Amino acid sequence: MGGKGKDASEITKIRDGTIISLFDKTDEPTGETDIFCPHFWELKYANGCKYDCQWCYLNGVYRYNAWGKKPRLKDTQKIIQDTKDILKKLKVPTMFNVGEVADGQVFPNSLIRDVIPLFANEFSNPNKHKLLILTKDDTKKVIYAVANPKNIVLAYSINAKAVSEQYELMAPHPWERLEAAKMAYRKGFEVRLRIDPMVPVNRWDLGYRELIKQIMKTVPHASIITLGSPRGLVSTIVAGKKLNNDMSWTNYLTDKSNWGLRVPHKTRVEMFSFAIQELEDAGYKGKIAICKEPLKVWNDCGLKIDVSTKCNCLI
């Protein structure tokens, strides 16, 4: 899955891996407690994020930087050359995620000038790889600038209003992100959504029901909707406390795992199952997935994992 094949298994990075590398921190799941997260490719043209989400794991990732997670664009020529190399070396059509170590649209001008044209051009992208731009941004700059969006996927991370207002500081209103997603769809982009992390705040069901109604009102044709929950890595929690973030989201985390503290299994299944049922009742026909969850959660939510399974980071 996700571009695995003979050629993909032989390559895990381009040069030093600072621009192009394979996320391969998970093994193929065999037991119910094993995490399902297929390997995926990262295109790290930038680091960091301008938003101040209180649970952001980038605070932990960049905790040793004097500038923290303040956005930094990487060397333009290296971005272009490494991207050109991987697009030709990998023969199996593959997705490249620019939103794993940065907000995907943190430097839109570089995306428009240096990255997107390589995916849109048949000469530089003969194997029809795709670019995944995962973002909380509501800017329409990329949408307006891209004439041929067939190999570009825009994925928007959204949340319930109350959760976003408390924890996604400085990020655009979720409804504004959905409006950007609607425009992207109308312009011919494939659009995906992430409701992640779902947080079991008081009356969470009302907030997420309202969100799903808004999704179906604005972008009912999103190809994939991925659900997720908070992951309290030690590095994330320590860094958040040093930054005096609102760490009340950690009050909901009790279960220990290799991916940090988690919302209790029963609650995660309840939230995910609720969202799945609401989407299905509203007529949603796209794919539904859950992010970095063990097989038991998938099974308890009634979701099957097979060759047709699609996640946000897969083509």
TITORFI-28396 format. One line per field, with one value per residue (C-alpha): residue number from 1; x, y, z. Coordinates in nm, 4 decimals, m for minus. Layout:
i NUM/...
X X/...
Y Y/...
Z Z/...
END
This chain:
i 1/2/3/4/5/6/7/8/9/10/11/12/13/14/15/16/17/18/19/20/21/22/23/24/25/26/27/28/29/30/31/32/33/34/35/36/37/38/39/40/41/42/43/44/45/46/47/48/49/50/51/52/53/54/55/56/57/58/59/60/61/62/63/64/65/66/67/68/69/70/71/72/73/74/75/76/77/78/79/80/81/82/83/84/85/86/87/88/89/90/91/92/93/94/95/96/97/98/99/100/101/102/103/104/105/106/107/108/109/110/111/112/113/114/115/116/117/118/119/120/121/122/123/124/125/126/127/128/129/130/131/132/133/134/135/136/137/138/139/140/141/142/143/144/145/146/147/148/149/150/151/152/153/154/155/156/157/158/159/160/161/162/163/164/165/166/167/168/169/170/171/172/173/174/175/176/177/178/179/180/181/182/183/184/185/186/187/188/189/190/191/192/193/194/195/196/197/198/199/200/201/202/203/204/205/206/207/208/209/210/211/212/213/214/215/216/217/218/219/220/221/222/223/224/225/226/227/228/229/230/231/232/233/234/235/236/237/238/239/240/241/242/243/244/245/246/247/248/249/250/251/252/253/254/255/256/257/258/259/260/261/262/263/264/265/266/267/268/269/270/271/272/273/274/275/276/277/278/279/280/281/282/283/284/285/286/287/288/289/290/291/292/293/294/295/296/297/298/299/300/301/302/303/304/305/306/307/308/309/310/311/312/313/314/315
X 0.0000/0.1075/0.3396/0.5067/0.6703/1.0119/1.1377/0.9824/1.1316/1.4814/1.4603/1.3937/1.5293/1.6969/2.0494/2.0442/1.6659/1.6122/1.3796/1.2535/1.2216/0.9937/0.7953/0.8494/0.8227/0.5469/0.5552/0.2886/0.0238/m0.0330/m0.2093/m0.5068/m0.2865/m0.0599/m0.0938/m0.2140/m0.0175/0.1098/0.4457/0.4197/0.6511/0.7284/0.8330/0.9791/1.0160/0.9715/0.9602/0.7226/0.3823/0.2457/m0.0570/m0.0565/m0.2408/m0.1944/m0.1386/0.0959/0.3569/0.5878/0.6559/0.8247/0.9893/1.1555/1.2041/1.5830/1.5639/1.6185/1.3327/1.1053/0.8513/0.8734/0.8417/1.1617/1.1842/1.4594/1.7053/1.5166/1.7621/1.7750/1.3941/1.3736/1.6569/1.5571/1.1945/1.2935/1.5074/1.2364/0.9662/1.1707/1.3209/0.9915/0.7952/0.4805/0.2426/0.2899/0.1643/0.4048/0.2925/0.4108/0.2050/0.3793/0.6527/0.4906/0.1541/0.1364/0.0714/0.3163/0.5083/0.2538/0.4827/0.7447/0.4774/0.3440/0.6855/0.9074/0.7043/0.3629/0.4950/0.7097/0.3995/0.1910/0.4503/0.4449/0.8185/0.9227/0.6463/0.6191/0.4911/0.1956/0.2867/0.0653/0.1311/m0.0686/m0.0985/m0.2287/m0.3228/m0.5293/m0.4946/m0.7964/m0.5890/m0.6970/m0.3641/m0.2654/m0.6170/m0.6132/m0.2545/m0.2740/m0.4062/m0.3831/m0.4696/m0.4995/m0.1948/m0.2543/m0.4589/m0.5672/m0.6423/m0.7921/m0.7581/m1.0757/m1.2404/m1.5547/m1.5969/m1.5602/m1.2508/m1.0927/m1.1656/m0.9979/m0.7017/m0.6367/m0.5243/m0.4498/m0.5872/m0.8710/m1.2258/m1.3115/m1.5966/m1.3518/m1.1280/m1.4289/m1.5097/m1.1555/m1.2036/m1.5265/m1.3521/m1.0669/m1.3147/m1.4911/m1.1552/m1.0865/m0.8656/m0.9151/m1.0168/m0.9709/m1.0579/m0.9189/m1.1308/m0.8305/m0.7895/m1.1390/m1.1455/m1.4162/m1.4996/m1.8340/m2.1158/m1.8636/m2.1378/m2.3208/m2.0067/m1.9015/m2.2561/m2.2615/m1.9232/m2.0378/m2.3506/m2.1277/m1.9046/m2.2015/m2.3273/m1.9968/m1.7786/m1.9921/m1.7717/m1.4475/m1.2811/m1.1530/m1.2369/m0.9817/m1.0633/m0.8078/m0.7608/m0.4941/m0.1584/0.0247/0.3884/0.6242/0.8129/0.4868/0.3678/0.7028/0.7419/0.3814/0.4247/0.7442/0.5530/0.2728/0.0216/m0.3289/m0.2583/m0.6118/m0.6453/m0.4158/m0.6812/m0.8666/m0.5658/m0.5382/m0.4306/m0.0592/0.0737/0.3875/0.2426/0.2066/m0.0945/m0.4299/m0.7981/m0.9435/m1.0042/m1.3772/m1.4130/m1.2152/m1.4328/m1.7450/m1.6328/m1.5167/m1.8273/m2.0464/m1.8731/m1.8912/m2.2631/m2.3334/m2.1472/m2.3243/m2.6665/m2.5959/m2.5243/m2.1450/m2.0155/m1.6386/m1.3797/m1.3498/m1.0279/m0.8776/m0.5237/m0.2515/m0.4925/m0.4538/m0.6373/m0.8786/m1.0066/m1.0639/m1.2451/m1.4533/m1.5591/m1.6685/m1.3978/m1.2128/m0.8486/m0.7722/m0.6055/m0.8736/m0.8176/m0.7309/m0.5794/m0.5091/m0.1420/m0.1961/m0.2649
Y 0.0000/0.3609/0.3024/m0.0103/m0.2152/m0.3349/0.0136/0.1683/m0.0940/m0.0150/0.3593/0.5214/0.8705/1.1015/1.2049/1.3004/1.2661/1.6234/1.6908/1.3472/1.0467/0.7535/0.7524/0.3890/0.3961/0.1355/m0.2360/m0.4371/m0.4964/m0.8573/m0.8323/m0.6294/m0.3872/m0.3104/0.0322/0.0475/0.3198/0.2300/0.3757/0.7038/0.9554/1.2999/1.5977/1.8319/2.1570/2.3497/2.3013/2.4482/2.6134/2.9616/2.8381/2.7858/2.4585/2.3653/1.9942/2.0384/1.7621/1.9942/2.1716/1.8517/1.7791/2.1221/2.1652/2.1956/2.4725/2.8211/2.9317/2.6412/2.5598/2.9004/2.8276/2.7887/2.7320/2.4999/2.5522/2.6001/2.4200/2.1206/2.1045/2.1037/1.8591/1.6047/1.6163/1.5661/1.2669/1.0856/1.1508/0.9617/0.6938/0.5684/0.3893/0.3044/0.6043/0.7402/1.0216/1.2785/1.4544/1.8120/1.8479/1.6152/1.8421/2.1718/2.3100/2.2196/2.5778/2.7462/2.8876/2.8988/3.0892/2.8135/2.5483/2.7327/2.8170/2.5183/2.2095/2.1947/2.2465/1.9340/1.7239/1.8900/1.8399/1.5037/1.5237/1.5740/1.3442/1.0598/0.8123/1.0298/1.0730/1.3009/1.5824/1.5941/1.9388/1.8918/2.2242/2.4243/2.7296/2.8861/3.0744/3.0320/3.1352/2.7829/2.7125/3.0175/2.9630/2.5992/2.5643/2.1845/2.0293/1.6646/1.5474/1.7766/1.6774/1.9393/1.7946/2.0168/1.9503/2.0629/2.0315/2.1090/2.4810/2.4620/2.2434/2.4677/2.7849/2.6480/2.4626/2.5684/2.9207/3.1460/2.8888/2.9965/2.9108/2.5516/2.6778/2.9011/2.6005/2.4137/2.7057/2.6853/2.3106/2.3741/2.6153/2.3671/2.0947/2.3246/2.4069/2.0383/1.9410/1.6135/1.7191/1.5228/1.6075/1.5205/1.5483/1.5171/1.5186/1.4477/1.5515/1.4255/1.7667/1.8209/1.7472/1.6513/1.4730/1.8003/1.9729/1.6977/1.6501/2.0211/1.9850/1.6898/1.8788/2.1635/1.9207/1.7744/2.1249/2.2471/1.9543/1.6368/1.4953/1.4852/1.1638/1.0573/1.1673/1.0578/1.0559/1.0861/1.1495/1.3260/1.1532/1.2791/1.2048/1.2834/1.5337/1.7073/1.7361/1.8546/2.1151/2.2328/2.2893/2.4886/2.7068/2.7577/2.6061/2.5119/2.1481/2.0667/1.8381/1.5953/1.5515/1.3263/1.0966/0.7861/0.4946/0.4320/0.3293/0.3370/0.6557/0.8338/0.8795/0.8264/0.8881/0.5654/0.2968/0.2847/0.6617/0.6649/0.3918/0.5791/0.9049/0.7430/0.5250/0.8293/1.0248/0.7302/0.6843/1.0562/1.0677/0.7615/0.8870/1.2164/1.0325/1.0498/0.8081/0.8543/0.6551/0.6765/0.5969/0.6474/0.7679/0.5740/0.3486/m0.0206/m0.2917/m0.3391/0.0184/m0.0345/m0.3608/m0.2165/0.0704/m0.1750/m0.0708/m0.3339/m0.3128/m0.4667/m0.3789/m0.1187/0.0696/0.4337/0.6691/1.0389/0.9898/0.7204/0.7703
Z 0.0000/m0.0441/m0.3348/m0.2018/m0.4696/m0.5648/m0.6400/m0.3281/m0.0958/m0.2206/m0.1590/0.1785/0.1177/m0.1309/m0.0311/0.3399/0.3679/0.4823/0.1886/0.0792/0.3105/0.3813/0.7061/0.8064/1.1858/1.1934/1.1195/0.9414/1.2112/1.3150/1.6507/1.7735/1.9679/1.6695/1.5090/1.1490/0.9716/0.6235/0.5282/0.3416/0.1778/0.3166/0.1066/0.3661/0.1768/0.5034/0.8788/1.1323/1.1543/1.2215/1.4138/1.7879/1.8404/2.2025/2.1343/1.8386/1.8298/1.6338/1.9635/2.0721/1.7371/1.7290/2.1045/2.0704/1.8110/1.9455/1.7182/1.8145/1.5437/1.3763/1.0015/0.8008/0.4277/0.3050/0.0226/m0.3038/m0.5292/m0.2960/m0.2839/m0.6627/m0.7275/m0.4613/m0.5763/m0.9387/m0.8372/m0.6425/m0.9024/m1.1598/m0.9345/m0.7919/m1.0637/m0.8648/m0.8382/m0.4877/m0.2627/m0.1171/0.2001/0.2607/0.5814/0.8256/0.9683/0.8698/0.7789/0.4114/0.3008/0.5369/0.2371/m0.0484/m0.2845/m0.2713/m0.3252/m0.6290/m0.7748/m0.6834/m0.5936/m0.7608/m1.1174/m1.0822/m1.0138/m1.2840/m1.5588/m1.7405/m1.8129/m1.4493/m1.3190/m1.5743/m1.3140/m1.2094/m0.8447/m0.6354/m0.3913/m0.0668/0.0906/0.4456/0.6023/0.8482/0.6253/0.4582/0.2020/m0.1592/m0.3099/m0.4157/m0.5433/m0.7704/m0.8867/m0.9990/m1.3532/m1.3649/m1.0260/m1.1355/m0.9354/m0.6367/m0.3308/m0.0780/0.2652/0.5344/0.9064/1.0830/1.4221/1.6169/1.6847/2.0634/2.0401/1.7784/1.9742/2.2855/2.1403/1.7775/1.8569/1.5586/1.3116/1.0796/1.1831/1.0803/0.8626/0.6715/0.6104/0.4731/0.2425/0.1053/0.0596/m0.1326/m0.3672/m0.4183/m0.5132/m0.7576/m0.9176/m0.9808/m0.6876/m0.5073/m0.1540/0.1666/0.5275/0.8676/1.1818/1.4045/1.6954/1.8187/2.1847/2.4260/2.5707/2.7404/2.4919/2.2266/2.0337/1.9653/1.8452/1.6087/1.4798/1.3923/1.2205/1.0123/0.9076/0.7926/0.6027/0.4186/0.3433/0.1954/0.0775/0.0713/m0.2063/m0.0059/m0.1215/0.2218/0.5751/0.8339/1.2046/1.4831/1.8546/2.0658/2.1087/2.4156/2.3385/2.6259/2.4101/2.3130/2.6731/2.8112/2.5357/2.5727/2.9454/2.8885/2.6423/2.8991/2.6590/2.7648/2.8516/2.9678/2.6621/2.8425/3.1132/2.8677/2.8186/3.0356/2.8151/2.7688/2.4280/2.2155/2.0641/2.3961/2.6221/2.4533/2.5136/2.6636/2.4025/2.4767/2.4323/2.1078/1.9644/2.0801/1.9148/1.5906/1.5633/1.6261/1.3475/1.1071/1.1716/1.1363/0.8057/0.6711/0.7858/0.6086/0.2841/0.2738/0.0069/0.0346/0.2261/0.6055/0.7907/1.1352/1.1940/1.3787/1.5657/1.6574/1.4680/1.7579/1.7223/1.3503/1.4202/1.7035/1.4753/1.2077/0.9623/0.7615/0.6587/0.3201/m0.0109/m0.0808/0.2465/0.1938/0.4486/0.4188/0.3253/0.0597/m0.3088
END
